[in-house]
Amino acid sequence: MGNIIREYRTVKEISGPLMLVDDVEGVTYGELAEIKMEDGSIRRGRVLEVHGKKAMVQVFEGTRGLSPQDVRVKFLAKGMELGMSIDMLGRVFDGSGRPMDDGPAIIPEKYLNVNGNQINPYARDYPNEFIQTGISTIDLLNTLVRGQKLPLFSGSGLPHSRIAAQIARQATVLKTGEKFAVVFAAMGITFEEAEFFIADFRKTGAIERSVLFINLADDPPIERLTLPRMALTTAEFLAFEKDMHVLVILTDITNYCEALREISAARKEVPGRRGYPGYLYTDLSTIYERAGRIKGKKGSITQIPVLTMPEDDKTHPIPDLTGYITEGQIIILRPLHTQGIYPPVDVLPSLSRLKDKGIGVGKTREDHSDVMNQLYAAYAQGKNARELAVILGESALTEEDVLFVKFSDAFEDRFVRQGEYENRTIEESLRIGWELLGMLPPNLLKRVRDEFIERYYPKSS
């Protein structure tokens, strides 16, 4: 490599998690560094910025207890890498990629840079295979397609962790029946949440096909920035070198963005909207765009990022920018949760932009599209009629309106509501959909073709 690895004692300043090193030579952006303290212990860091002979180093374990005159910095002339092996399946790692489950050390087949390589747009293959999550509101109405990125927009205190764990347990590619490998990346979560995920994965056996990366709320925020990249590098290895279908669940993206804001403030950068750095969009895209399929490769990466919207505000910069980069969103609604409905998915504003590519003959069933459109339309009409009744009183409703109000109540109770361990096939979801449409006379089903009404409309006994 030609780089001489030197040790520097020229730390000029320490601010927050950052350290400014002077008089450096041959140091490059993204290079790893070792920070050696007086007592011989070592912390790790990464070069964030190089300007002339000055290098800005981000210290992973934080700078608490360090003083500029007592530390020595060694630049390692390589970027951050993670050792890869198929044996990572079934294991739990911390935010630095070290095993935290008392298992043996991983013997790597190869080392990969955690920043990955961008997928050439020309080499991308179009997502078009249905993924069954076992959750009706996703499978029937907001279909997830292999290679898609479909975020879950939630709020604090809502059961997004349970929904994410349920998807991780249940996801399968229907056409082939192949199981997914799941890469689960948790950033800034509480110890209780971490215990819930690990225990749930172990209890249900999902751990056998999963790799978990966990960064707790009291771990260094810097780890939150590297953890999703480690998870995605692992996913790329399993997908494109081991031909596996990989589902990547990232929770919580909001904690990732908070860590980014913290580092940006320490670097004294000019803040953008709500204090987040101006490059938040670009930074998020380097995570989300690592999903997809590549022509000629069997494997794929499908992403479900989970984010809690501050104050349930979907115009907040994090959900706003996420919506631009990803292909839709599943919105979790607080009023449904307070009614005791699980999963509290708000069907009407939720959207999967690629759903049409993964449904229909040979993928799900020929009536899928019509049933989906009719359920949406009837539910929306029922919600509107219910709001009208609140303002004008129930006497203002027509017979048809009353019918749609009953439909929307039954829809929330029987279709949206399902058990946390209830894994519905797409046929079951369609059956429930048709049972609900059976509450309406056939002449009101304007979005379903006559042939499907004849075949599937419930016959009254």
VMD Tcl script that draws the C-alpha trace (Angstrom):
set ca {
  {0.00 0.00 0.00}
  {3.01 2.25 0.41}
  {1.56 3.99 3.45}
  {3.82 4.10 6.47}
  {1.71 3.66 9.57}
  {2.84 6.39 11.94}
  {1.80 7.29 15.44}
  {0.93 10.92 16.13}
  {1.00 12.82 19.42}
  {-0.36 15.97 17.81}
  {-3.96 16.01 19.03}
  {-4.90 19.69 19.12}
  {-8.50 19.62 20.28}
  {-11.19 17.27 21.57}
  {-14.84 18.29 21.15}
  {-17.73 15.92 21.85}
  {-16.97 12.66 20.02}
  {-14.45 14.38 17.70}
  {-10.69 14.78 17.86}
  {-8.56 17.11 15.71}
  {-5.10 15.74 14.84}
  {-2.48 18.09 13.37}
  {0.59 17.55 11.13}
  {-0.65 14.34 9.55}
  {0.52 12.91 6.23}
  {-1.13 10.56 3.73}
  {-4.36 10.25 5.72}
  {-7.56 9.68 3.70}
  {-11.29 10.12 4.33}
  {-12.95 7.09 6.00}
  {-9.63 5.63 7.19}
  {-9.64 3.84 10.53}
  {-7.62 5.09 13.46}
  {-6.50 3.67 16.81}
  {-6.38 6.01 19.80}
  {-4.02 4.76 22.49}
  {-4.40 6.11 26.02}
  {-1.81 6.42 28.80}
  {-2.93 3.16 30.43}
  {-2.44 1.26 27.16}
  {-6.15 0.84 26.40}
  {-7.24 1.50 22.82}
  {-10.28 3.18 21.34}
  {-11.15 3.13 17.67}
  {-12.05 5.97 15.37}
  {-12.66 6.94 11.77}
  {-11.45 9.93 9.73}
  {-14.39 12.23 9.00}
  {-12.54 15.04 7.28}
  {-9.04 15.85 6.01}
  {-7.98 19.44 5.38}
  {-4.35 20.04 4.50}
  {-2.36 18.51 7.35}
  {-5.30 18.33 9.75}
  {-7.54 15.29 10.22}
  {-10.86 15.17 12.06}
  {-11.34 11.80 13.77}
  {-14.65 10.48 15.06}
  {-14.04 8.30 18.16}
  {-16.38 5.30 18.33}
  {-16.30 4.78 22.08}
  {-16.57 8.52 22.76}
  {-13.89 10.87 24.11}
  {-14.80 10.86 27.80}
  {-11.64 10.87 29.94}
  {-9.29 11.75 27.07}
  {-7.00 14.76 27.14}
  {-5.10 15.95 24.03}
  {-1.61 15.66 25.56}
  {-2.07 12.06 26.79}
  {-3.21 10.25 23.64}
  {-1.43 8.83 20.62}
  {-3.23 8.33 17.32}
  {-2.31 5.71 14.73}
  {-3.94 5.75 11.26}
  {-4.40 2.24 9.88}
  {-4.50 3.03 6.11}
  {-7.73 1.07 5.57}
  {-11.46 1.70 5.78}
  {-13.86 0.06 8.21}
  {-14.25 -3.62 7.34}
  {-16.32 -6.48 8.69}
  {-15.38 -10.16 8.53}
  {-18.07 -12.13 6.65}
  {-19.15 -15.73 7.07}
  {-22.29 -17.82 6.57}
  {-21.85 -18.71 10.28}
  {-23.13 -15.21 11.16}
  {-26.67 -16.61 10.79}
  {-28.11 -17.30 14.22}
  {-25.79 -14.81 15.93}
  {-26.13 -11.49 17.78}
  {-23.55 -8.70 17.33}
  {-23.04 -5.29 18.92}
  {-22.69 -1.97 17.08}
  {-19.02 -2.65 16.41}
  {-19.61 -6.06 14.85}
  {-18.39 -8.03 17.88}
  {-20.39 -11.09 19.02}
  {-22.49 -10.33 22.13}
  {-24.15 -13.75 22.52}
  {-21.34 -15.72 24.23}
  {-20.85 -17.73 21.03}
  {-17.48 -18.44 19.40}
  {-15.65 -15.81 17.34}
  {-16.57 -15.72 13.65}
  {-13.91 -17.06 11.29}
  {-14.27 -14.77 8.25}
  {-14.39 -16.06 4.69}
  {-13.56 -12.54 3.54}
  {-13.51 -8.92 4.73}
  {-15.84 -6.34 3.17}
  {-15.82 -2.55 3.50}
  {-18.95 -1.53 5.43}
  {-19.69 1.36 3.04}
  {-20.39 -1.21 0.31}
  {-20.47 -0.64 -3.42}
  {-23.39 1.17 -4.98}
  {-25.49 -0.98 -7.31}
  {-25.06 0.17 -10.92}
  {-28.57 1.32 -11.97}
  {-28.22 -0.56 -15.27}
  {-27.52 -3.82 -13.39}
  {-30.62 -3.50 -11.21}
  {-33.47 -5.91 -11.79}
  {-37.07 -4.77 -11.29}
  {-38.77 -5.99 -8.08}
  {-41.68 -8.24 -9.12}
  {-42.06 -11.15 -6.68}
  {-44.65 -11.16 -3.92}
  {-43.42 -11.46 -0.33}
  {-45.95 -12.85 2.14}
  {-45.59 -11.25 5.58}
  {-48.70 -12.93 7.02}
  {-50.16 -9.49 7.88}
  {-53.35 -8.82 5.86}
  {-53.06 -5.02 5.72}
  {-49.62 -5.38 4.11}
  {-50.11 -8.49 1.94}
  {-53.47 -7.61 0.41}
  {-53.48 -3.80 0.46}
  {-49.84 -2.62 0.54}
  {-48.01 -5.56 -0.96}
  {-44.30 -5.93 -0.26}
  {-42.26 -6.99 -3.30}
  {-38.84 -8.67 -3.28}
  {-36.14 -5.99 -3.66}
  {-38.39 -3.15 -2.42}
  {-37.78 -0.70 0.42}
  {-41.02 -0.17 2.35}
  {-40.73 1.84 5.59}
  {-42.95 1.60 8.66}
  {-43.92 5.09 9.91}
  {-44.82 4.89 13.59}
  {-44.92 7.02 16.73}
  {-43.38 6.61 20.16}
  {-45.26 4.10 22.31}
  {-46.84 2.33 19.33}
  {-46.20 -1.40 18.74}
  {-43.81 -1.06 15.77}
  {-41.27 -3.36 17.47}
  {-43.86 -6.15 17.69}
  {-44.90 -5.64 14.06}
  {-41.24 -5.68 12.92}
  {-40.62 -8.91 14.88}
  {-43.78 -10.46 13.39}
  {-42.66 -9.63 9.83}
  {-39.19 -11.02 10.59}
  {-40.72 -14.30 11.84}
  {-43.25 -14.78 9.07}
  {-41.77 -13.45 5.81}
  {-41.54 -15.91 2.89}
  {-41.23 -15.65 -0.88}
  {-44.52 -17.22 -1.89}
  {-43.63 -18.35 -5.39}
  {-40.76 -20.55 -4.27}
  {-41.70 -20.94 -0.60}
  {-38.11 -20.04 0.25}
  {-37.51 -18.60 3.67}
  {-35.79 -15.29 4.02}
  {-32.59 -14.73 5.86}
  {-33.31 -11.76 8.10}
  {-30.74 -9.12 9.01}
  {-32.10 -7.18 11.95}
  {-30.39 -3.89 12.85}
  {-31.53 -2.09 16.02}
  {-30.15 1.38 16.76}
  {-30.45 3.19 20.08}
  {-33.07 0.84 21.51}
  {-33.64 0.14 25.20}
  {-32.34 -2.97 26.96}
  {-35.94 -4.24 27.30}
  {-36.53 -3.91 23.55}
  {-33.26 -5.71 22.80}
  {-34.24 -8.52 25.17}
  {-37.68 -8.71 23.52}
  {-36.19 -9.08 20.03}
  {-33.54 -11.64 21.02}
  {-36.00 -13.70 23.13}
  {-38.69 -13.56 20.41}
  {-36.27 -14.65 17.68}
  {-34.97 -17.50 19.86}
  {-38.39 -18.67 21.05}
  {-39.87 -18.83 17.55}
  {-36.76 -20.31 15.93}
  {-36.41 -17.26 13.64}
  {-32.89 -16.75 15.05}
  {-31.68 -19.71 12.95}
  {-32.06 -17.65 9.78}
  {-31.26 -14.24 11.30}
  {-28.30 -12.00 12.00}
  {-28.95 -9.42 14.74}
  {-26.97 -6.20 15.20}
  {-27.90 -4.32 18.37}
  {-26.86 -0.88 19.60}
  {-28.43 0.08 22.94}
  {-29.54 3.57 23.96}
  {-26.55 3.92 26.32}
  {-24.01 2.72 23.72}
  {-21.96 5.38 21.88}
  {-24.11 7.29 19.34}
  {-21.28 6.94 16.80}
  {-22.00 3.20 16.63}
  {-25.50 4.07 15.41}
  {-23.96 5.50 12.24}
  {-21.91 2.40 11.41}
  {-24.43 -0.25 12.54}
  {-26.88 -0.03 9.58}
  {-23.92 -0.14 7.20}
  {-22.57 -3.29 8.87}
  {-26.02 -4.86 8.67}
  {-26.37 -4.01 4.97}
  {-22.86 -5.28 4.19}
  {-23.84 -8.59 5.83}
  {-27.06 -8.60 3.77}
  {-25.12 -7.98 0.55}
  {-22.79 -10.89 1.35}
  {-25.71 -13.27 2.04}
  {-27.74 -12.06 -0.98}
  {-25.20 -11.64 -3.73}
  {-22.56 -14.18 -2.72}
  {-24.72 -16.85 -1.00}
  {-27.84 -16.46 -3.23}
  {-30.21 -15.83 -0.31}
  {-33.30 -13.63 -0.16}
  {-32.54 -11.19 2.63}
  {-35.01 -9.04 4.52}
  {-33.29 -6.13 6.30}
  {-35.23 -4.52 9.16}
  {-33.72 -1.26 10.43}
  {-35.17 0.16 13.64}
  {-35.19 2.98 14.61}
  {-34.05 5.29 11.78}
  {-34.99 8.31 13.95}
  {-32.27 7.33 16.46}
  {-29.80 7.08 13.56}
  {-30.71 10.62 12.40}
  {-30.41 11.98 15.96}
  {-26.86 10.57 16.13}
  {-26.10 12.20 12.77}
  {-27.38 15.53 14.10}
  {-25.23 15.17 17.22}
  {-22.05 14.57 15.19}
  {-22.94 17.41 12.83}
  {-23.36 19.82 15.77}
  {-19.99 18.73 17.20}
  {-18.41 19.50 13.81}
  {-20.01 22.99 14.00}
  {-21.72 22.49 10.64}
  {-24.47 24.87 9.52}
  {-27.72 23.12 10.49}
  {-30.58 22.48 8.06}
  {-34.25 21.82 8.82}
  {-34.92 21.19 12.55}
  {-31.17 21.19 13.22}
  {-30.45 18.11 11.06}
  {-27.50 18.42 8.70}
  {-28.21 19.58 5.14}
  {-26.92 16.26 3.81}
  {-29.52 14.16 5.70}
  {-31.23 13.21 2.41}
  {-27.95 12.08 0.83}
  {-26.92 10.19 3.93}
  {-30.24 8.32 4.21}
  {-30.08 7.44 0.51}
  {-26.71 5.68 1.05}
  {-28.61 3.32 3.39}
  {-31.92 2.88 1.55}
  {-30.43 2.49 -1.93}
  {-28.57 -0.63 -0.85}
  {-31.80 -2.59 -1.31}
  {-32.67 -4.27 -4.58}
  {-32.01 -7.08 -7.01}
  {-29.15 -7.46 -9.48}
  {-29.53 -9.00 -12.93}
  {-28.03 -12.48 -13.07}
  {-27.96 -12.89 -9.26}
  {-30.44 -15.12 -7.46}
  {-30.37 -13.25 -4.16}
  {-32.07 -9.98 -3.24}
  {-32.24 -7.40 -0.47}
  {-35.63 -6.11 0.69}
  {-35.68 -3.36 3.31}
  {-38.19 -2.42 5.99}
  {-36.86 0.65 7.81}
  {-38.85 1.53 10.95}
  {-38.99 5.12 12.12}
  {-40.86 6.86 14.92}
  {-42.22 10.19 13.74}
  {-41.55 12.89 16.36}
  {-44.96 14.08 17.62}
  {-46.59 11.71 15.04}
  {-45.78 14.34 12.40}
  {-45.27 12.86 8.94}
  {-44.01 16.22 7.62}
  {-41.00 15.99 9.97}
  {-37.70 15.88 7.96}
  {-36.98 12.19 8.73}
  {-40.27 10.64 7.45}
  {-40.50 13.34 4.77}
  {-37.10 12.53 3.22}
  {-37.57 8.79 3.77}
  {-40.80 8.97 1.76}
  {-38.91 10.51 -1.18}
  {-36.28 7.77 -1.29}
  {-38.35 4.67 -0.54}
  {-41.25 3.06 -2.42}
  {-44.19 3.84 -0.15}
  {-44.91 3.67 3.58}
  {-46.96 1.70 6.10}
  {-48.43 4.14 8.63}
  {-49.17 3.05 12.21}
  {-52.10 5.01 13.68}
  {-52.42 5.98 17.35}
  {-56.28 6.09 17.51}
  {-56.48 2.49 16.21}
  {-53.95 1.46 18.86}
  {-56.02 3.11 21.60}
  {-59.06 1.16 20.33}
  {-57.05 -2.00 21.05}
  {-56.56 -2.97 17.40}
  {-53.31 -4.75 16.52}
  {-51.56 -4.14 14.15}
  {-52.89 -0.53 14.10}
  {-52.14 0.05 10.39}
  {-53.77 3.16 8.94}
  {-54.84 1.70 5.62}
  {-55.88 4.81 3.66}
  {-52.64 6.88 3.71}
  {-50.42 3.77 3.60}
  {-48.99 2.96 0.20}
  {-46.78 0.45 -1.57}
  {-45.73 1.94 -4.91}
  {-44.63 -1.43 -6.29}
  {-47.66 -3.48 -5.20}
  {-49.02 -3.85 -8.75}
  {-45.79 -5.58 -9.78}
  {-46.13 -8.37 -7.22}
  {-49.79 -9.37 -7.45}
  {-52.14 -11.14 -9.84}
  {-52.16 -14.41 -11.77}
  {-49.19 -16.65 -10.99}
  {-48.08 -14.37 -8.13}
  {-51.02 -14.17 -5.71}
  {-54.51 -14.61 -7.22}
  {-56.32 -13.14 -10.22}
  {-58.86 -11.23 -8.08}
  {-56.24 -9.60 -5.80}
  {-56.17 -6.20 -7.53}
  {-59.97 -5.83 -7.71}
  {-60.51 -6.88 -4.08}
  {-57.79 -4.46 -2.95}
  {-59.33 -1.52 -4.85}
  {-62.86 -2.31 -3.65}
  {-61.82 -2.67 0.01}
  {-60.00 0.68 -0.16}
  {-62.99 2.42 -1.78}
  {-65.60 0.93 0.57}
  {-63.51 1.63 3.69}
  {-62.92 5.25 2.60}
  {-66.64 5.72 1.94}
  {-67.51 4.26 5.36}
  {-65.00 6.56 7.12}
  {-66.41 9.62 5.31}
  {-69.98 8.66 6.22}
  {-68.94 8.16 9.86}
  {-67.42 11.67 9.96}
  {-70.59 13.06 8.39}
  {-72.68 11.41 11.11}
  {-70.54 13.07 13.80}
  {-71.28 16.50 12.33}
  {-74.90 16.13 11.13}
  {-76.17 13.24 13.23}
  {-76.92 9.69 12.12}
  {-80.34 10.66 10.77}
  {-78.55 12.50 7.93}
  {-77.12 9.24 6.58}
  {-78.70 7.35 3.69}
  {-79.29 3.58 3.90}
  {-76.23 3.13 1.69}
  {-74.12 5.31 4.04}
  {-75.23 3.24 7.05}
  {-74.16 0.10 5.19}
  {-70.70 1.52 4.50}
  {-70.28 2.66 8.14}
  {-71.02 -0.90 9.28}
  {-68.58 -2.17 6.66}
  {-65.76 0.12 7.86}
  {-66.28 -0.95 11.50}
  {-66.20 -4.63 10.52}
  {-63.16 -4.00 8.29}
  {-61.15 -2.60 11.23}
  {-62.33 -5.34 13.55}
  {-61.88 -8.39 11.31}
  {-59.41 -7.43 8.58}
  {-57.02 -4.92 10.19}
  {-57.10 -6.64 13.58}
  {-55.20 -9.90 13.79}
  {-53.13 -11.81 16.33}
  {-49.46 -11.08 16.91}
  {-48.67 -14.73 16.12}
  {-51.38 -15.12 13.46}
  {-49.70 -15.83 10.13}
  {-52.38 -15.39 7.43}
  {-51.77 -16.70 3.94}
  {-52.76 -14.43 1.05}
  {-55.72 -16.80 0.42}
  {-56.95 -16.26 3.98}
  {-56.62 -12.48 3.63}
  {-58.57 -12.61 0.35}
  {-61.24 -14.83 1.96}
  {-61.72 -12.33 4.81}
  {-61.82 -9.52 2.22}
  {-64.61 -11.28 0.29}
  {-66.55 -12.03 3.49}
  {-66.50 -8.30 4.27}
  {-67.52 -7.36 0.72}
  {-70.42 -9.79 1.21}
  {-71.88 -7.17 3.61}
  {-72.47 -4.95 0.56}
  {-74.91 -5.80 -2.26}
  {-73.13 -6.77 -5.52}
  {-74.39 -3.66 -7.34}
  {-72.24 -1.50 -5.00}
  {-69.06 -3.41 -5.85}
  {-68.17 -1.16 -8.76}
  {-64.44 -1.96 -8.73}
  {-64.73 -5.74 -8.98}
  {-65.26 -7.49 -12.31}
  {-68.50 -9.49 -12.69}
  {-66.63 -12.77 -13.26}
  {-64.92 -12.44 -9.85}
  {-68.19 -11.52 -8.13}
  {-69.74 -14.68 -9.61}
  {-66.82 -16.83 -8.50}
  {-65.95 -15.42 -5.06}
  {-68.89 -13.35 -3.72}
  {-70.25 -15.18 -0.64}
  {-73.48 -16.99 -1.45}
  {-76.09 -16.41 1.24}
  {-77.23 -19.72 2.69}
}
mol new
graphics top color blue
foreach p $ca { graphics top sphere $p radius 0.5 }
foreach p [lrange $ca 0 end-1] q [lrange $ca 1 end] { graphics top cylinder $p $q radius 0.2 }
display resetview
